[in-house]
Amino acid sequence: MIARPSPAPPAGPAPPAGSATDVGILRGELGAAGFTVDGVGELLGEVAGAALHREQRVPALRLARAAGSPAATLVRLFMLGDDVTTAELTAALPTTGPAGAAALGLVARAGAGDDDAVRAGVDLRPYAAVDAAGAAHWWVASDLGEVETGTGLRADHVLGIGGASTTLAQLTVRDPRPRVLDLGTGCGVQALHAARHSEHVVATDISSRALGFAAFNAALAGARLDLRRGSLLEPVAGETFDLVVSNPPFVITPTAAYDAGLPLMEYRDGGRGGDLLVRELITAVGAHLAPGGVAQLLGNWEHHRGEDWRDRVLGWLAASGLDGWVVQREVQDPAEYAELWLRDGGLRPEVDRAGYEAAYAAWLGDFEARGVEAVGFGYVLLRRPGSAGAPWHRVEEVTGPVRQPLGRHVLDVLEARDWLAALGVPDGARDVAGLAGHRFAVAPDVTEERFLTPGAADPEVIRLRQGGGLGRVVRPGTLVAGAVGACDGELTVGQIVGGLAALLDLRADDVAAEVLPAVRDLLLDGFLRLAP
């Protein structure tokens, strides 16, 4: 959540808070109750779990009410919005108890009797993920969602952990980084991931409520965060970081849609026209990156009529002065984009048809007037070069499945680029002879596919397929495929080229001219690795 032009909405309920001792007791009791990702998964099973993922709570509610276990009580209360009794919550959290949970700001009580109802004031659920640093397990509090309340979200809603949050967490590099900035932290999930491999984590947000949730979640995880309130990079003026992460409020929402009744949601609407917020971050974050520092964020960018979207984004990268790598993962047409965020904003045609259609029309009209034919979504990586030289830029589209976590792959790509630049054969260099004296090995996730016409001796198509990383598939020629097959870490590329030339009765220079540039590209994409 960053800045917006309209006045701040009325504050919602205060975020949970409590002493380190009380929060530590709660942490222990949540685990002891079996209120973990595995415990919830075992309780709900595949069918009810999948239904809940689709925001349908009935299958999960039936199972949890029937189970009656401490974990089931906590699932009902904090994940499904179901009232439980004082006696049930006492059994689930015997030391904290209903009174302690109320003092922490987690629940509201109808009374102190065993049969009196207790209602959740927040969404609280277990979280588990695997990133490039390994497994992470926490409990994360956020505002109650529509599944629990049955009503639309407040404008100052503090979002929990969604698919975008986990995508960014798994995409982020996780080597030791002394200083990390989580820009627009929300409930604090990116900051919690960073705290595992950083000495100092600064987390900022425009919303004091979001910072309150982040503080509680940090206490519940036993992490230390430096929390600061402010817009964009204002709270860190003059400071630099080794890693900046951000899942910013990048949604492209026209002003006319708000006029038609769509609420301005703090967690998603950045108060900039079009895709200006993402452009602003890309061009401004470099001033806050230490040499070699990396920024990773998610974003949207518009596809304008008569303009290649790549040229638009490349212009942003050029203005940043940084190394830049942008991967477009999804494209939506204007109608799809409007429908997605209308529903996210709580406007439903079955509830308010006139308001829904007015906001829908406003979205389409804005896109049409500005020549926007589609909106892309994807990953952005920026890096301040650690040495002199022109920044490198790569803008591409990868829409196939990827294998998370990608953080290790991203770091491998950066290290390969640094190695190639030091060798004098960076991406785009014509003279790649410097590679000939080095040994490479095929990455363990790479497989080769050969397609032959029945009865033929030689394949018509050869493919190298990457099982990890971005799941790339390349179609090398016969010479390159032969060279890759010989990359076992024992022979140099020059020796492999010489062997192929002798075997096929070709000039070694001609073989090298085809093989060496391909080896560089395959190293950059993770198909090959430098042999130890």
N, C-alpha and C positions, 0 to 999 in steps of 0.2 A: 504494500500500500504506500503510495507516494503522495503527490499533491493533486488537488483538484480545484476548479475555479469557484465552486459553490460553497456556501457556508457549511461548516462541519455539522453533521446530523446530531440530534440529541444523543447523549451518551447512553449506551445500553447498560445492563447490569454489570456491576463491578466484576472483574476477573477474579478467579480464585487466588488465594494467598494464605500463607501461614508460616510458622516458624520452621527452621530447618529440622528440628526434632519431630514436629508433627508431620511434616511432609515425608521425612524418612520412615516414620512408622507406617504411614499410608503406603509407601512404596513396598515395604515388606509384606503388608497384608494383601495388597493386590496380587502379588506373586503367589503368596500362600493360598489364596482363594482359587488359584488356577485361572485367573483372569489374564491369560496370555494369548498370543496369536494362535499357538498350537491348541491351547485349551478351548478357545472360542471355536476354532475350526472343527475340533472333535465334537463339541456340543452341537453345532449347527449342521454339520455335514455338507455335502456338495450342493444339494438342491436348495436348501434354505440359505446357505452362504451365497450362492449365485443370485438368488432372488433379492437378498439384502443388497448385494452389489448393484442391482438394478433399481434400488430404492423401494423395494417391496418388502415390508416388514412382517407380514402375516405368517409365513412359514416359520421364520425364526422365532416369532413371538409364541407360537403354539408349542414349539419344542422347549423354549426356555421356561415357559410357565409350567410345563409338565415335569421338567427336570428337577426344579426346586433346589439345586445345589448353590453354593456360594457364587460360583462363576456365573450360573444362570441368572441369579439375582442381579449381579452387576451388569450383565449383558442387557437384561430387561430395563434396568434403571438408566444406564448411561449411553447405551447404543440404540435402544428401541423406544425410549420415551414412555415406558410403562411405569405406572406407580407401583412401588413395593411397600411393604409394611415396615414399621419400626423393628419388629422382631426379625424379619428377613434380613434387613440391612445390618442389624446387630450380629446376626450369625455370620454374615459375609465379612464384616469388618469389626471384629470383636473389641479391639482396643480403640480404634478411631471412633467407632459407633456413629449413630445418626447425629448426635450432638456435635461430635468432632467434625464430621463431614459438613454439617451446616456451618460451623465456625470457619472452615476452610473455604466456604463459598461454593461447595459442590452440589448441595441439595437444599431444598426447602421442605420444612416439616409442617404437617397439619396439626400435630400434637405430639405428646410424649408417650401415649399409650401404645402397647404392643401392636394393636391393630390399626393405629393411625397411619395415614398414608405419608410416604416420602416421595418427593418428586425431584428429578435431576434438574440442576440449574445450568449444567454444562454437558457437553459431549466429552466423555473420557473413555479412551479405548487403548488397548495394547497396540504397539507398532513394532514390526520387525522388518529389517531390510538387509540386503547384502550390497555393499558398495566396494570400491577398490581397496578399502582398508579392512574389509572383512565384515562380519555380522554385527548388527546393531539391534538392541532391544530396549524399548522405552515404553512409557505410557504418555499419551499426549492429550491435553485438554484443549478444547476449542468451543465456540458457540454451538448450541444445539442446531441441528439441521432440520430440513423439512421432513425427513423421515420421522424424527422424534416429535416434532411440534405439530405437524400437519398443516402448517401455515408457511407463508413466504418468509424470506430472510429479511432481516433489518438491513438498512443501508450501511450500518457500521459493523456488520457481521464479520467475525473473525473465523476464517475458514480453517478447517482441519487439514489433514494430510490427504491429498488427492493424487490422481495419476501424474499430473504435471510435477508435483513436489517430488515424488519418488523417481521420476525420470531424471530430473536435474540432479538429485542426490547421487544416482547411480552413474551419471554422465561425468561428474566432477572428478578431477584429478585428486588423489589422496596421498601424495608424497608429503613429507613434513613441510609445512608452511608456517613460519613463525607468526605472521600476522594475517588474519583473514577478516574480510568484511562480508556480512550477509546484508544485502541492500533490499529493504522491504521484507523484513523477516516474517511478518505474520505471526503464526503461533510458534515459530522458532525452529522448525525442523531442519533447515539447512545449517543453521548455526550449531545445532546439536551434532550433526554429522561432522562439521568442521572441528568442533572441540576435541575430537578424538585424535587429530593429527596437527593441532596448532597450539602454540603457546598463548595466544591472545586472540579472541574472537570478538569483534565489534558487530552488533546487530542493530540495525536502524529501522524505523518505521514512522510514518506520519501519524499513526494511530496510537494513542496512549493505551487503549484497550488491548490492542495487539501486543504491545510491549508487556502489558500485565500478564497476558497468557504466556508469552515467551519466558518471562521471569519464573512463573510457576512451573512450566515444563522443564526449564533448566534445573530448578530445585529438585523436581521429581526424578530427573535423570542424574543428579549429582554433578552437574556441569556448571562451570562459571562462564558467564557472558557479560560483556560490556554493552549494556543496552542504552540506546540514545534515540531521542525523538527528533524528527525533522524530515524534510522533503529531499528526495534524490540524494545528492552527495553533500548537501549542506552540513550535516552533522560531523563530517570527517574532513572539513576544509583544511588543506595543508598537510594531510596525512597520506602515507602510502602503505600499500598492502602487497603481500605476496600472492594472495588469491582473493578475488571478488566473485561472489555468487549472487545471482538474483533471479527470482521468478517474479518479474515486475507486473504491475497492472497494465498489460499491453492491449487490452480489448479495445477495438476500434468501434466506438459508439458515437453516432451523430447527436448533436445537441437536440435536434428535433425529436429524437426518440424519447428523451427525458421530458420534453414538453408534452408528449403524447401519453405520459404516465409511467414510463420505465424508470424504476428507481436507480439512482447513481450509487453503485455498489463500490465501497471503498477497496475491497480486496481485488477488484478486477479493472476498475475504470481509473485511468491515470490523469484525466483532465487535459489531455493534449488532443489536437486534431489529427485525424488519420493515424498514421504510424509514427508520428513525430517523437513519441516518448522513447521508442526503441532506438530511433536514430540518435536522439539526444544522449542516451546512455552509451551507445557505441562510440560516439565522437568525444564524449566527456570523460569517460572512465580512465583513459590513459594517464591523465594527470595524477591519478591515485594508485598507479601500479608501480611497484619497485622494479628495477631491472630484472628481467626474467619473470616478472609477475604475470599471472594469468587471470582473466575474467571470463566467467562462463555464465550465460543467461539463456533464458527462453524468450521467444518473441514472435510477433506477427509482422508481416510486411505486405504491402499492397502490390498487386499486379495491375499496372496501368495499361490502358489501351495503347497499342503501338509502341510499347516499351518492354524489353526483356527484363524480367524481375531481377535477373542476375546483375544487370548493369546498374539498377537502382541500389542494390545492396553493396555492390562493389564501390559505388560512389561513397557510401557511408564508411566503408573500410578505408578507402583512400584518405578521407578527411580525418580519420582517427590517428593516422601515423603509426598504427600498430600492425603486427602480424594479425591476420584474421582468417578464420575458417567458419563458414556458414553452411549448415546442412538443412535443407528444406525437407521436412518429413511428411507434410500433408498440405493439400490445397483444397479450399472450399470455395464454391461459387457464392455470390452475394446472398442468394436466398438461403443456402445452407448455413452460412455464417450468421445471418440475422436470426434464423430459427434457433440455433444453438444458444445464443446469448439472451434471446427473449425468454426462453424457458429457464435458463440459469437465473435470470432476473426476476422470475416469479410470475411473469405475465402468461396466462393460459387462455387460449381461445374459448375453451369451454366455460371459463369463469368470467372473463371480460373480453368478449369478442371485439367490441368497438375499440377498446384500448390496445388490444393485441394487434389488430390490423392497422391501426394508425401508426404505432411504433414500427411495425414491419414495413409499412410504406415509407416511413421516414428513413429507415435504413437503406432501402433500395434506392430511394431518391437521392440520398447523399452519395452513395457509390456511383450511381449513374452520372450525376452532375460532375463528379471528379474523375470520371473515366476509369473507375476501378472495376475490373472484370473478375477478379478473384482475390483471395487472401491466403497467403502462405504462412505456415507455422513451422518452427524448427528450432535448431540449436545454434548458438553463437559462441565462438571461442575467440578471445582476443589475447594477445600477449605483447608485453613490452620487450622488444629485442634486447638481449643482454650484451650485444656487440654491434659494431657499426655494420651498415649494409642496408640495402633496400628491403622494406617489409615484404613478406610474402602473403598472398591472398589466394584463398580457394573458396569458391561458391559453387555448390552442387546440390543435386536433388537425389536423395536416397529414400525410397518409399517402401522398400521391402522390410521384412522382419529383422530386428537386430537382437543380439544377445547381450543383455545387461548382466553385470555392470560394465559400462564402457569406459570408465575412468582410467583403467590401466591401458586400454588401447589408445586413448587420447594421449596419455603420457608417452607411450611408445612412439607415436607419430611425431610428437614434439622432439623427442630425443633423436629420432632418425633424421629429422630436418636439421637439427644442430650438428649432428655428425657429418652429414653431407655438406653443409655449409662450411664446416671447418676443413673438409677435404677439398673444397673448391669445386664441387659438382652439385650445387643446389638445384632445386626444381627449375627447369627452364634453361639451364646451362647447356651449351652445345658440346663442349669438350668434357666428356665423361671418362676419359682414359684413366683418371685416377682411381677408378673402381677396380681396375684389372688386378691389382695386387692384393685384393682383400678376399676373405673367405666368408661365405654366407650359408645359412641353413634354412630350409623350408620351415615355416611356422607349424607347430603341431596341429593346428586346427584346419589346415589347408588340405583339400582333397582334389584329385584330378579326375575329370570325366572325359571319356572318349566315345565318340559316336561314329559308328562305321556302317556302311551299307553292307548287308549280308553278303558274305563271300569276299569282301574287299580286304586287302592286306593292310592298308593304311587308313587311319581315321579321317573323316571329312571335317569333323569339328572337335576341337579340344577345349575344355574349360577348366579353369582353376577356380575352385569355390572356397570361400572363406567361411568357416563355421562360426567364428566369433567376430569381434569387431563390428563393422557395419554390414557384414554379410555380403561383401562384394563378390562379383563373378566377372572374371576376365577371360577373353579368348585369345590366348597367345598363338603366334605362329609356331611352326614346327621347330625352328631353331630355338626360340625362347622356351618352349615347353621342354625341349631336350636339355637346355641349360639349367632350368629350374629343377628338373629331375636329378641332375648331377650335383645340385647344391646340398651337400651333406656335411659341410663344415670342414672337410678335409682338403679339397682343392680350391685354389684361388679361381676367381672368375676368368682371369687370363688363361689359366691352364685349361679350364673348361672350354673356352673359346677355341684354343688351339686344338684340343681334342676333337671338337665338332668339325672344325675346318678340315682336319686330316681325314676324319671318317667320311665326310660328305664330299671331299675333293673340292673345297671352296677356299677362297682367299680368306685368311684370318682377319684381315681388315674389314671385309664385307660382313663376316659373322659378328665381329665386335660392334660394327655400326648398328646392327639390329639388336644385339643382346644387351649391351651395356646400358643404353637408355631405359630398356625394359626392366633391368635389374634395379635401377634407381627407383622407378615408379613402383615396382613391387615391394621394395623396401619401405617406401613412404606409405603404402597402403596396408602394410602389415603381413603381406604374403611371405616375405623373406625377413630374416633377422641376421644381424651381424654375428658371426660365429665367435665364441670366446677364444 
